[in-house]
Amino acid sequence: MMRFSEIEKRDLLKAWVVISLAVAIAQLGGTTFILPLMVRVFVIYALTVGISLLAHEVLGHKFLAQRFGLFAEFRADDLLLLLALATSFLGFVFIIPGAVVISGITRIDTFGKVAAAGPVVNIILAFLFSALHRAGVSLTFPPVGIDLIALSYGINAWFALFNLIPFGLWDGAKVFAWDKRVWFILVLISAFLFLGVL
């Protein structure tokens, strides 16, 4: 069973709300502030972008790290959250809300597996939503007319691919350092999902 501190719960909630709001503002062009419309769009992205992000961090990184017996807690980055809000008014969002802080890692393979777990969760979710979408299942949020199933598929495919960038602090750099074959396979699957091939 995963363990959560009060600080972590607060940071997860803060990241979920701020990122969902930032994406909603960006999608509305940064200038539309009709409250009922903003609330509807915020809910749409809280249920898609926000949940996909939390799944990546919690069901991916945190879950596997704790299974390895390591300390793992999500910490929001207030500066990056403010940057996400600021860029949203320009029509795009810089989505790096924070990270799961992990300590106790001594092996590069453990580090690589924990890093890979986040994109793997998004790949699994993308496959799930893709299957539902191809089966004709839809969940449209009135009156905006956005299909949450199709949107969730695209978001998870993009999250997986984006996080596998093999540079800097991205998950991809850690996976690449651990096992280049695993990295290549995950990138290939993510790219096929993103392009709608799978």
C-alpha positions as CSV (number, residue, x, y, z in Angstrom):
1,M,0.0,0.0,0.0
2,M,1.4,3.4,-1.0
3,R,2.1,5.9,1.8
4,F,1.4,9.7,1.4
5,S,2.4,12.5,3.7
6,E,0.2,15.5,4.3
7,I,2.8,17.7,2.4
8,E,2.6,15.3,-0.5
9,K,-1.2,15.3,-0.6
10,R,-1.1,19.1,-0.7
11,D,1.5,19.2,-3.4
12,L,-0.4,16.7,-5.6
13,L,-3.6,18.7,-5.3
14,K,-1.8,21.9,-6.0
15,A,-0.1,20.5,-9.2
16,W,-3.4,18.9,-10.4
17,V,-5.3,22.2,-10.0
18,V,-2.7,24.6,-11.4
19,I,-1.8,22.4,-14.4
20,S,-5.5,21.8,-15.2
21,L,-6.2,25.5,-15.0
22,A,-3.2,26.4,-17.1
23,V,-4.2,24.1,-19.9
24,A,-7.8,25.3,-19.7
25,I,-6.6,29.0,-20.1
26,A,-4.3,28.0,-23.0
27,Q,-7.2,26.2,-24.8
28,L,-9.4,29.2,-24.4
29,G,-6.8,31.5,-25.9
30,G,-5.8,33.2,-22.6
31,T,-8.5,35.8,-23.1
32,T,-11.8,34.1,-22.6
33,F,-12.9,34.4,-19.0
34,I,-16.6,33.6,-19.1
35,L,-16.8,31.8,-15.8
36,P,-19.2,29.0,-16.7
37,L,-17.2,28.2,-19.8
38,M,-13.9,28.3,-17.8
39,V,-15.3,26.0,-15.2
40,R,-16.4,23.4,-17.8
41,V,-13.1,23.5,-19.6
42,F,-11.2,23.3,-16.3
43,V,-13.2,20.2,-15.4
44,I,-12.4,18.6,-18.8
45,Y,-8.7,19.1,-18.4
46,A,-8.7,18.1,-14.7
47,L,-10.2,14.8,-15.7
48,T,-7.8,14.3,-18.6
49,V,-4.5,16.2,-18.3
50,G,-4.6,16.4,-14.5
51,I,-5.4,12.7,-13.9
52,S,-2.9,11.5,-16.6
53,L,-0.2,13.6,-14.9
54,L,-1.0,12.2,-11.4
55,A,-1.1,8.7,-12.7
56,H,2.4,9.2,-14.2
57,E,3.8,10.4,-11.0
58,V,1.9,8.3,-8.4
59,L,1.0,5.0,-10.2
60,G,4.3,5.1,-12.1
61,H,7.3,6.6,-10.2
62,K,6.1,6.6,-6.7
63,F,4.5,3.1,-6.7
64,L,7.5,1.3,-8.2
65,A,10.0,3.2,-6.0
66,Q,8.1,2.3,-2.9
67,R,7.9,-1.3,-4.1
68,F,11.7,-1.2,-4.2
69,G,11.7,-0.1,-0.6
70,L,12.7,3.5,-1.4
71,F,11.5,6.8,0.0
72,A,9.3,8.4,-2.7
73,E,7.2,11.5,-2.4
74,F,5.9,14.0,-5.0
75,R,7.0,17.6,-4.5
76,A,5.4,20.4,-6.5
77,D,7.8,23.0,-8.0
78,D,6.0,26.4,-7.3
79,L,8.2,28.3,-9.8
80,L,7.5,25.9,-12.6
81,L,3.8,25.9,-11.7
82,L,3.8,29.7,-11.9
83,L,5.6,29.4,-15.3
84,A,2.9,27.1,-16.5
85,L,0.2,29.6,-15.6
86,A,2.2,32.5,-17.2
87,T,2.8,30.7,-20.5
88,S,-0.9,29.6,-20.6
89,F,-1.8,33.2,-21.4
90,L,0.4,32.9,-24.5
91,G,-1.6,29.9,-25.7
92,F,0.7,27.1,-24.6
93,V,1.7,25.4,-21.3
94,F,5.1,24.5,-20.0
95,I,4.1,21.3,-18.1
96,I,6.6,20.3,-15.5
97,P,4.8,20.6,-12.2
98,G,7.4,19.0,-10.0
99,A,8.7,15.5,-9.5
100,V,8.7,12.4,-7.3
101,V,11.7,12.9,-4.9
102,I,13.4,9.5,-4.5
103,S,16.2,8.6,-2.1
104,G,18.0,5.4,-1.3
105,I,18.7,4.4,-4.9
106,T,22.1,2.8,-5.3
107,R,21.8,0.9,-8.6
108,I,21.4,2.4,-12.1
109,D,18.9,-0.3,-13.1
110,T,16.6,0.5,-10.2
111,F,16.8,4.2,-11.1
112,G,16.1,3.4,-14.7
113,K,13.1,1.2,-13.9
114,V,11.6,3.8,-11.6
115,A,12.0,6.4,-14.4
116,A,10.5,4.1,-17.0
117,A,7.4,3.4,-14.8
118,G,5.9,6.9,-15.4
119,P,5.8,6.6,-19.3
120,V,4.8,3.0,-19.0
121,V,1.7,4.0,-17.0
122,N,0.8,6.6,-19.7
123,I,1.4,4.0,-22.5
124,I,-1.0,1.6,-20.7
125,L,-3.6,4.4,-20.3
126,A,-3.2,5.4,-24.0
127,F,-3.8,1.8,-25.1
128,L,-6.9,1.6,-22.9
129,F,-8.4,4.8,-24.2
130,S,-7.4,3.9,-27.7
131,A,-9.3,0.6,-27.4
132,L,-12.3,2.4,-26.0
133,H,-12.2,5.0,-28.8
134,R,-11.9,2.4,-31.5
135,A,-14.8,0.5,-30.0
136,G,-16.9,3.6,-30.4
137,V,-17.1,4.5,-26.8
138,S,-17.2,8.3,-26.2
139,L,-17.8,10.6,-23.2
140,T,-18.7,14.0,-24.4
141,F,-18.7,16.9,-22.0
142,P,-21.6,19.3,-22.9
143,P,-21.8,21.9,-24.2
144,V,-18.1,22.1,-25.2
145,G,-18.4,18.9,-27.3
146,I,-15.0,17.5,-26.4
147,D,-14.7,13.7,-26.3
148,L,-12.9,12.8,-23.0
149,I,-12.0,9.3,-24.2
150,A,-10.3,10.5,-27.4
151,L,-8.6,13.4,-25.6
152,S,-7.3,11.1,-22.8
153,Y,-5.8,8.8,-25.5
154,G,-4.0,11.7,-27.1
155,I,-2.8,13.2,-23.9
156,N,-1.3,9.9,-22.5
157,A,0.4,9.1,-25.8
158,W,2.0,12.6,-25.8
159,F,3.0,12.4,-22.1
160,A,4.7,9.1,-22.7
161,L,6.6,10.3,-25.7
162,F,7.5,13.7,-24.2
163,N,8.8,12.2,-20.9
164,L,11.1,9.8,-22.9
165,I,13.2,12.7,-24.2
166,P,16.8,11.4,-23.4
167,F,18.2,14.6,-22.0
168,G,18.5,16.5,-18.8
169,L,16.1,15.7,-16.0
170,W,13.5,13.9,-18.2
171,D,12.7,10.3,-17.5
172,G,14.1,9.3,-20.9
173,A,17.7,10.3,-19.8
174,K,17.5,7.9,-16.9
175,V,16.0,5.0,-18.9
176,F,18.5,5.6,-21.7
177,A,21.4,5.4,-19.2
178,W,20.0,2.1,-17.8
179,D,19.0,0.2,-21.0
180,K,19.0,1.7,-24.4
181,R,16.9,-1.1,-25.8
182,V,14.1,-0.5,-23.3
183,W,14.3,3.2,-24.1
184,F,14.0,2.5,-27.8
185,I,11.1,0.2,-27.4
186,L,9.2,2.6,-25.2
187,V,9.8,5.5,-27.6
188,L,8.7,3.4,-30.6
189,I,5.4,2.3,-28.8
190,S,4.8,5.9,-27.7
191,A,5.4,7.3,-31.1
192,F,3.1,4.8,-32.8
193,L,0.4,5.6,-30.2
194,F,0.8,9.3,-30.7
195,L,0.6,9.0,-34.5
196,G,-2.5,6.8,-34.2
197,V,-0.8,3.7,-35.6
198,L,-1.5,1.5,-32.6
